């Protein structure tokens, strides 16, 4: 018997390095929520908000003073 609380897995193709970075910034246990929020926003579902992005990494100073 399948749980009603789970949705079926849908495979998508994402380059491995992009997925790794996404896991680092979203958190391994939060990836589905971020993707779901994006799709709801993209589909213009009522109340859906664009997912918040993580802060940008610091820019390295090239030493040009």
Secondary structure as the mmCIF struct_conf table of DSSP 4:
data_model
#
loop_
_struct_conf.conf_type_id
_struct_conf.id
_struct_conf.beg_label_comp_id
_struct_conf.beg_label_asym_id
_struct_conf.beg_label_seq_id
_struct_conf.end_label_comp_id
_struct_conf.end_label_asym_id
_struct_conf.end_label_seq_id
TURN_TY1_P TURN_TY1_P1 UNK A 4 UNK A 5
HELX_LH_PP_P HELX_LH_PP_P1 UNK A 7 UNK A 9
HELX_RH_AL_P HELX_RH_AL_P1 UNK A 16 UNK A 26
TURN_TY1_P TURN_TY1_P2 UNK A 28 UNK A 30
HELX_RH_AL_P HELX_RH_AL_P2 UNK A 31 UNK A 42
TURN_TY1_P TURN_TY1_P3 UNK A 43 UNK A 44
TURN_TY1_P TURN_TY1_P4 UNK A 46 UNK A 47
HELX_LH_PP_P HELX_LH_PP_P2 UNK A 50 UNK A 61
#
